[in-house]
Amino acid sequence: MSDPAPAIGTCPAAPPPASATPCLEVRDLQVGFRLDDGRFVQAVRGVSLAVCQGEILGLVGESGCGKSTLARACAALVPVNAGDVLLNGVSFHGLPPRERRRRRPDLQMVFQDPYASLNPRMTVQETLAEAIRVRQPLRGAALRAAVQRLLTEVGLSAEQAVRYPHEFSGGQRQRIAIARALATQPRLIIADEPVSALDVSIQAQIINLTRRLCRDHALAMLFISHDLAVVHYLADRIAVMYLGRIMEIGPADAVILRPAHPYTRALVSAIPDPDPTREQARSHLLLAGDLPSLLRPPSGCPFRTRCPWAAAACATAEPALLPAGEGRQASCLRLAELPPG
Amino acid sequence: MPLLDVHDLAVRFHTRDGVVRAVEGVSFRLERGETLGIVGESGSGKSVTCLALLGLIPSPPGRIEGGSATFDGTDLLSCGERRLRDLRGRRIGMIFQDPMTALNPYLRIGTQLAEPLTCHGQVGRRAAWAQAEAALQEVGIQDAAARARGFPHQLSGGMRQRVMIAMALIGRPDLVIADEPTTALDVTVQAQILDLIRALQKARGTAMILITHNLGVVAGACDRVAVMYAGRVVETGPVAAVFRQPLHPYTQALYRALPRPAARGVDLYSIPGQPPRLTRPELGCPFAPRCPAAAAICREPMALAELADGHATACVRRQRGEL
């Protein structure tokens, strides 16, 4: 289970890390839940990764692969079973509660459903003011000015501060959720499917906003999505998860345009291409069957039950994440024997 | 004669906030064996259009205010509930987005599959059960006999959607209406389901209306496409023509807003503003307030006009050759 994956802790050459310590470092993390009937589900099974300042790490995978659990464990919203999460080099889970509260504003989250994550009884002014006052003891006119600066930054007008969440559209609500995340002046934002509930034209607005804010504030971001096109567009590096483990991690172009791991290949091949000629001409790598249950994960490589290249050895040995060219790492025993992607 | 000919369909919802013109003057045709994709964003009227064809608009508050929908000689909008019930499930099948809410959690899967056959009096209960098992096998469900005795909660999302497809096809319909059939599924499962739908459709020559917001799904699965905006069809034509050379500024904008590898590092195109409120009657083009090419003429009443082989646009400026 505890495969050493030393090279992931270090940052890639591009973008150049602004500091030696990554903003977020996850070391061999294990997160599980006890079900009502007493059974135990291991949702995250030994994940290591790092996000540097100014970098967007995309995390992709299908439902149930553990990407949201990983995000929640990073924010200490769920307890971890083993491993560690380091924020700016300090273990977050190991801190005493008071110290953890003091550091928590460094990390903010943006969720998929902005309506469920905004308090319907608070105006935008109240929501943002509360978040600002976590770090800055402002009041009166200065506080109102700070709220207005935030609203302008996310593309809303200052007059909209007096309104309630229900008076906004889905895209505008997501802008408010992003403004609230920025209000504590965080170094790291974890965004869990922030654009998945939005229509294409609105999605483009929020993606542009996210990209601009990350650049302007040199934020580190863990951007979780099941939409590979969105992640490829936005992220510097991409990690692909399957059944609680990382299958492949590396620069965005390498992972999406020239995927190495069989699962990444299947995932990329499954995205329908909006160009009709290309879509109808290309061959799809169709996977057989469904995702195995996390209650009984397959022995060895978790993907072997659906992998077209699985061999007998894949059932016994659990592959480690190893360098696989172009600055990426992949966990597949048969990587060298696979046909070119 | 086309299998389905929808002409000038109008559906309105009479709500406390006013009359919502959900579908306004929608027309399209569907030949036998053909797949028509209807794309559009939330609230564009694509689902309401299809619910209207099936007589499933909740009334009140909804009301079909005009138009006709001729299915193989029968007007679906005026033929009455009895005749509709006779067509639904037998000659017109339906696949909905969320198989968990569309399947009855208390009934065995086989019972639900056999229901359209027994209630149309086509076959007896035992023969219907045998057909249900065969239908499960056909959509790629292993151990079909045991699965038929099982309940929906025992299946994964992809398997449930396969059951929905089996149910839609069990009466050997001429037309299947699929409303976002893969939206709730993961991409690898979506690829499996689309592949299955294509194969079954080809084998049987079933016509299909595929409602989706995903342009990639349309590109892969449809022959023709109708693009809807604010309750109207703004562009329609063969998929290759519409996607290669969109003739309406909204289709162009929708296509440009997709994140693509080539666009990395530059801002994505985004449509300014918000979709219009459907409670305010709009004479002219509903996209005009957000359109970069809008002019005074766009406030005049608009209609689809064919500019190339089967490729029609509702953009007045394009029709006049000004763009």
Chai-1 contact restraints between the chains, C-beta under 6 A:
chainA,res_idxA,chainB,res_idxB,connection_type,confidence,min_distance_angstrom,max_distance_angstrom,comment,restraint_id
A,E62,B,D186,contact,1.0,0.0,6.0,A-B,restraint_1
A,S63,B,D186,contact,1.0,0.0,6.0,A-B,restraint_2
A,S169,B,Q274,contact,1.0,0.0,6.0,A-B,restraint_3
A,D199,B,E41,contact,1.0,0.0,6.0,A-B,restraint_4
A,D199,B,S42,contact,1.0,0.0,6.0,A-B,restraint_5
A,V200,B,L254,contact,1.0,0.0,6.0,A-B,restraint_6
A,V200,B,A257,contact,1.0,0.0,6.0,A-B,restraint_7
A,S201,B,A257,contact,1.0,0.0,6.0,A-B,restraint_8
A,S201,B,I271,contact,1.0,0.0,6.0,A-B,restraint_9
A,A204,B,A257,contact,1.0,0.0,6.0,A-B,restraint_10
A,A204,B,L268,contact,1.0,0.0,6.0,A-B,restraint_11
A,A204,B,S270,contact,1.0,0.0,6.0,A-B,restraint_12
A,Q205,B,S270,contact,1.0,0.0,6.0,A-B,restraint_13
A,I207,B,L268,contact,1.0,0.0,6.0,A-B,restraint_14
A,N208,B,D267,contact,1.0,0.0,6.0,A-B,restraint_15
A,N208,B,L268,contact,1.0,0.0,6.0,A-B,restraint_16
A,A229,B,P259,contact,1.0,0.0,6.0,A-B,restraint_17
A,V230,B,P259,contact,1.0,0.0,6.0,A-B,restraint_18
A,H232,B,P261,contact,1.0,0.0,6.0,A-B,restraint_19
A,Y233,B,P259,contact,1.0,0.0,6.0,A-B,restraint_20
A,Y233,B,R264,contact,1.0,0.0,6.0,A-B,restraint_21
A,A266,B,T188,contact,1.0,0.0,6.0,A-B,restraint_22
A,A270,B,V187,contact,1.0,0.0,6.0,A-B,restraint_23
A,A270,B,T188,contact,1.0,0.0,6.0,A-B,restraint_24
A,A270,B,A191,contact,1.0,0.0,6.0,A-B,restraint_25
A,I271,B,V187,contact,1.0,0.0,6.0,A-B,restraint_26
A,P272,B,G216,contact,1.0,0.0,6.0,A-B,restraint_27
A,P272,B,V217,contact,1.0,0.0,6.0,A-B,restraint_28
A,P272,B,G220,contact,1.0,0.0,6.0,A-B,restraint_29
A,D273,B,G216,contact,1.0,0.0,6.0,A-B,restraint_30
A,P274,B,L215,contact,1.0,0.0,6.0,A-B,restraint_31
A,P274,B,G216,contact,1.0,0.0,6.0,A-B,restraint_32
A,P274,B,A219,contact,1.0,0.0,6.0,A-B,restraint_33
A,P274,B,L258,contact,1.0,0.0,6.0,A-B,restraint_34
A,P276,B,A219,contact,1.0,0.0,6.0,A-B,restraint_35
A,P276,B,V239,contact,1.0,0.0,6.0,A-B,restraint_36
A,P276,B,A240,contact,1.0,0.0,6.0,A-B,restraint_37
A,P276,B,F243,contact,1.0,0.0,6.0,A-B,restraint_38
A,E279,B,A219,contact,1.0,0.0,6.0,A-B,restraint_39
A,E279,B,G220,contact,1.0,0.0,6.0,A-B,restraint_40
A,H284,B,A191,contact,1.0,0.0,6.0,A-B,restraint_41
A,L286,B,A191,contact,1.0,0.0,6.0,A-B,restraint_42
A,L286,B,Q192,contact,1.0,0.0,6.0,A-B,restraint_43
A,L287,B,T188,contact,1.0,0.0,6.0,A-B,restraint_44
A,D290,B,S156,contact,1.0,0.0,6.0,A-B,restraint_45
A,D290,B,G158,contact,1.0,0.0,6.0,A-B,restraint_46
